[in-house]
């Protein structure tokens, strides 16, 4: 498999710039996920790698070969789209073999590649069925098989699970992860679904507003977001944010709107107004008499998720946040709560969104 090197690439549609001087290295055999909201440029970047969109500026190397001026078929990549685009009158075998027959490959080689791909995808018994006889997940596997038979240097996935229902998405996501573990192929996967990104990726590339916000492993991005945007976008539910006045004249503390002071073990540049961020698991419900709480709140919506309970709260000063309680929580809407903040889970964000984390 091949590494991919993107160096200073830019792309505009008319006067609208969608990718701005972006550089990225993808290692051989790595599964990298492009994650971002709609309009962040993730699909455009993938299509530039595939050759479906031109590169206005910059260079693209695939397996060490300059590729930005090559036709899509000469780049050695295979793309799997959101739409399966299967021929309804053809069997699975014929759909997978169609592209190879078009380039005149020997029929024995075609049959061997189709058979091998079917074994990898555990769908050998489906080869003589037509698309109408398959489930959505099976059709997507046929589309992936059509890419595998090309024996590409890299696989490119453009939101391939978007058309599946929730249960099927989970199952197919696991199958994709297992496929990567078996093949150790270079893969780039585009999604706006952070659960897909967190469960599939070796590294996540978070894109926003034409540029890369952060590159890191799933847990690096989750635990140490580099910006206010990443902190708010990654995580389900998202991070809690509230205004805080930071005083670094002595032992650094953050003072919340209700007057509570939280000790800070952060390399923060100085005193002033910041946005304090803390994930729901860092805000715990404490029992009465369990010490001085950080804040008091009123419970609103209570989400019982089995292994944990999320409580949507309103603090005394009107700040809204999400706290976490145990699986057997007895909290009901309207209850008064005592909350404790885990000081080690605090993040601070300055006026431009730069993040500061615990040492």
C-alpha positions in Angstrom: 0.0 0.0 0.0 1.0 3.6 -0.5 1.5 6.7 1.5 -0.1 10.0 0.3 1.5 13.4 0.6 -0.6 16.6 0.2 1.5 19.8 0.0 0.1 23.3 0.1 -3.1 22.4 -2.0 -5.8 25.0 -2.6 -9.1 24.8 -4.4 -11.7 27.4 -5.4 -15.0 27.3 -7.1 -15.3 30.7 -8.8 -14.7 33.3 -6.0 -15.4 30.8 -3.2 -12.3 29.2 -1.7 -13.0 25.7 -0.3 -9.5 24.5 0.5 -6.8 26.9 1.5 -3.0 26.0 1.4 -3.6 22.6 3.1 -0.8 20.1 3.8 -1.1 16.5 5.1 0.9 13.3 5.3 -0.9 10.0 5.3 1.2 6.9 6.1 1.1 3.6 4.2 -1.5 1.3 5.7 -3.0 4.1 7.8 -6.8 4.7 8.1 -7.3 8.4 8.3 -10.7 10.0 8.8 -11.6 13.5 7.5 -14.1 14.8 10.0 -15.9 18.1 9.9 -19.3 19.8 9.4 -21.0 20.3 6.1 -19.1 22.8 4.0 -15.8 22.2 5.7 -14.1 20.9 2.5 -13.6 17.3 3.5 -15.4 15.7 0.5 -13.7 18.2 -1.9 -10.3 17.3 -0.5 -11.1 13.6 -1.0 -12.2 14.2 -4.6 -9.0 16.2 -5.2 -7.0 13.1 -4.2 -9.2 10.9 -6.4 -8.8 13.2 -9.4 -12.5 14.1 -9.5 -11.7 17.7 -8.7 -8.7 19.6 -10.0 -6.0 21.0 -7.7 -5.6 24.8 -8.3 -2.3 25.0 -6.4 0.0 22.6 -4.6 1.2 19.1 -5.2 -0.1 15.6 -4.5 2.1 12.5 -4.2 0.7 9.0 -4.2 3.2 6.3 -3.4 5.9 8.9 -4.2 4.6 9.8 -7.7 3.4 13.3 -8.5 -0.3 12.8 -9.2 -2.1 16.1 -9.3 -2.1 16.1 -13.1 -2.9 12.4 -13.6 -6.3 11.2 -14.7 -8.4 9.5 -12.0 -7.7 6.0 -13.6 -3.9 6.6 -13.5 -3.7 7.4 -9.8 -4.1 3.9 -8.5 -6.9 4.7 -6.0 -10.4 3.3 -5.7 -13.3 5.3 -4.4 -16.5 4.1 -2.6 -19.3 6.5 -2.7 -22.4 7.2 -0.5 -24.5 5.9 -3.4 -23.8 2.2 -4.2 -24.3 2.7 -7.9 -24.7 -1.0 -8.7 -26.1 -2.3 -12.0 -29.5 -3.8 -11.1 -29.5 -6.3 -14.0 -26.1 -7.7 -13.1 -25.2 -10.2 -10.3 -22.8 -9.4 -7.5 -20.1 -11.2 -9.4 -20.8 -9.2 -12.6 -20.9 -5.9 -10.8 -17.6 -6.5 -9.1 -16.0 -7.7 -12.4 -17.4 -5.0 -14.6 -14.6 -2.4 -14.3 -11.9 -5.1 -14.8 -13.6 -6.4 -18.0 -13.7 -2.8 -19.3 -9.9 -2.6 -19.2 -9.5 -6.0 -20.9 -8.1 -8.0 -18.0 -7.8 -11.7 -18.5 -10.9 -13.5 -17.4 -9.0 -15.9 -15.1 -7.4 -13.0 -13.2 -10.8 -11.3 -12.9 -12.4 -14.5 -11.5 -9.6 -14.9 -9.0 -9.8 -11.2 -7.8 -13.6 -11.4 -7.5 -13.3 -14.6 -5.5 -10.6 -13.2 -3.2 -12.6 -10.0 -2.6 -15.8 -12.0 -1.8 -13.8 -14.0 0.7 -12.4 -10.9 2.4 -15.9 -9.4 2.6 -17.4 -12.8 3.7 -20.0 -12.7 0.9 -19.0 -15.7 -1.3 -22.5 -17.1 -1.1 -24.0 -13.9 -2.5 -22.0 -13.8 -5.8 -25.0 -14.9 -7.9 -27.6 -12.6 -6.4 -28.7 -9.4 -7.9 -28.8 -6.0 -6.0 -32.5 -6.2 -5.4 -32.0 -9.4 -3.4 -29.5 -7.8 -1.0 -29.8 -5.7 2.1 -28.4 -2.1 2.2 -25.3 -3.3 4.1 -24.7 -6.1 1.6 -25.0 -3.7 -1.3 -22.4 -1.4 0.3 -20.1 -4.5 0.7 -20.5 -5.1 -3.1 -19.5 -1.5 -3.7 -16.4 -2.0 -1.5 -15.7 -5.3 -3.3 -15.7 -3.5 -6.6 -13.0 -1.3 -5.2 -11.0 -4.2 -3.7 -10.7 -6.1 -7.1 -8.9 -3.1 -8.6 -6.0 -3.8 -6.1 -5.5 0.0 -5.6 -2.8 1.8 -3.7 -5.4 3.5 -1.5 -9.1 3.3 -0.8 -11.2 6.5 -0.6 -14.5 6.4 1.2 -17.0 9.3 0.8 -19.6 8.9 3.7 -20.3 5.3 2.6 -22.7 4.6 5.5 -25.0 7.6 5.2 -27.8 5.6 3.4 -28.0 2.9 6.0 -30.3 2.8 9.0 -28.8 3.2 12.5 -28.5 -0.5 13.4 -27.0 -1.3 10.0 -24.5 1.5 10.2 -23.2 0.1 13.5 -22.8 -3.4 12.0 -21.2 -2.1 8.7 -18.9 0.2 10.7 -17.5 -2.8 12.6 -17.1 -4.7 9.3 -15.1 -1.8 7.8 -12.8 -1.7 10.9 -12.3 -5.5 10.6 -11.6 -5.1 6.8 -8.8 -2.6 7.5 -7.3 -4.8 10.2 -7.2 -7.7 7.7 -5.9 -5.8 4.7 -3.8 -3.1 6.4 -4.6 -0.9 3.4 -4.2 2.8 3.1 -7.7 4.2 3.6 -9.1 7.8 3.7 -12.6 8.0 5.1 -14.9 11.1 5.0 -17.6 11.6 7.5 -19.4 14.2 9.6 -20.3 11.5 12.1 -17.9 11.7 15.0 -18.8 8.2 16.3 -17.6 6.7 12.9 -14.4 8.8 13.2 -13.7 7.8 16.8 -14.2 4.1 16.2 -12.5 3.7 12.8 -9.6 6.1 12.6 -5.9 5.6 13.3 -5.8 9.4 13.1 -8.5 12.0 12.7 -8.1 15.1 10.6 -10.6 17.7 11.8 -11.5 20.2 9.1 -13.3 23.5 9.5 -13.6 26.6 7.4 -11.2 25.5 4.6 -8.3 24.4 6.9 -7.2 21.7 9.3 -8.1 22.5 12.9 -6.3 19.4 14.4 -4.7 16.1 13.5 -4.4 13.4 16.1 -5.5 10.0 17.3 -9.2 9.8 18.4 -8.3 10.1 22.1 -5.9 13.0 21.5 -8.6 14.9 19.7 -11.1 14.1 22.4 -9.0 14.7 25.5 -6.8 17.6 24.2 -8.7 19.5 21.6 -6.5 22.3 20.1 -9.3 24.8 19.6 -12.8 25.8 20.8 -14.2 24.4 17.6 -12.7 20.9 18.0 -13.8 20.8 21.7 -17.4 21.6 20.7 -17.6 19.4 17.6 -16.0 16.2 18.9 -17.9 14.4 21.6 -21.5 13.2 22.1 -22.9 15.1 23.8 -20.6 18.1 23.3 -18.4 19.8 25.8 -20.0 22.2 28.3 -18.8 25.8 28.0 -19.2 28.7 30.4 -17.6 32.1 31.0 -14.9 32.2 33.7 -12.6 34.9 35.1 -9.1 33.5 35.6 -6.7 34.9 38.2 -3.1 33.9 37.9 -1.7 36.4 40.5 -1.2 33.6 43.0 -2.4 30.0 42.7 -4.3 30.0 39.4 -8.0 29.8 39.8 -11.1 30.1 37.5 -14.1 32.0 39.0 -17.4 30.9 37.6 -20.6 33.1 37.3 -21.9 31.7 40.6 -18.8 32.7 42.5 -17.3 29.2 42.7 -13.5 29.0 42.3 -11.9 26.1 40.6 -8.1 25.5 41.0 -6.2 25.4 37.7 -3.2 23.3 36.8 -2.9 24.8 33.4 -0.2 26.7 31.5 -2.5 29.7 31.0 -0.9 32.9 29.7 -2.4 35.3 32.2 -5.4 36.6 34.1 -8.5 37.6 32.2 -11.8 36.4 30.7 -11.8 32.9 29.3 -14.3 30.3 28.2 -14.1 27.2 30.5 -14.8 23.9 28.9 -15.6 20.6 30.7 -17.1 17.4 29.3 -20.2 15.9 30.9 -18.2 13.1 32.5 -16.2 15.8 34.3 -19.4 17.2 36.0 -20.6 14.7 38.6 -23.7 14.7 40.7 -22.8 14.5 44.4 -25.0 13.4 47.3 -26.1 16.0 49.9 -23.6 16.3 52.7 -20.8 15.1 50.5 -18.7 18.3 50.9 -19.0 21.7 49.4 -20.3 21.4 45.8 -18.9 23.4 43.0 -22.4 24.5 41.9 -26.0 23.9 42.4 -28.4 23.3 39.6 -31.9 22.3 38.6 -32.4 19.2 36.5 -34.2 19.5 33.2 -34.2 16.6 30.7 -32.8 13.3 32.0 -31.4 10.9 29.4 -31.1 7.3 30.6 -28.6 5.6 28.4 -28.1 2.3 30.2 -24.5 2.6 31.3 -24.8 6.2 32.3 -27.4 9.0 32.9 -27.1 12.4 31.4 -28.8 15.3 33.1 -29.4 18.6 31.3 -29.1 21.2 34.1 -29.4 24.9 34.7 -27.1 26.5 37.2 -28.2 29.2 39.7 -26.8 31.9 37.4 -28.7 30.6 34.3 -25.8 28.7 32.7 -26.9 25.5 31.0 -24.7 22.4 31.1 -24.8 18.6 31.0 -23.8 16.5 34.0 -23.3 12.8 34.3 -24.6 10.3 36.9 -24.5 6.6 37.2 -26.6 4.0 35.4 -29.1 3.6 38.3 -29.6 7.3 38.8 -32.9 8.3 40.5 -32.7 11.9 39.5 -35.9 13.3 37.9 -36.7 16.5 36.1 -37.1 19.4 38.5 -34.8 18.0 41.1 -32.2 20.3 42.8 -28.7 19.0 42.3 -25.3 19.5 43.8 -22.5 19.3 41.2 -18.8 18.8 41.5 -16.4 19.7 38.7 -13.3 17.6 38.1 -10.5 20.2 38.1 -8.2 17.8 36.0 -10.8 17.8 33.2 -11.0 21.5 32.8 -10.0 23.2 29.5 -9.7 27.0 28.9 -10.2 28.8 25.6 -9.1 32.3 25.0 -10.7 35.0 22.8 -9.5 33.5 19.6 -10.4 29.9 20.6 -6.9 28.7 21.5 -7.0 25.8 24.0 -5.1 25.4 27.3 -5.2 22.0 29.0 -4.2 20.4 32.3 -0.4 19.7 32.5 
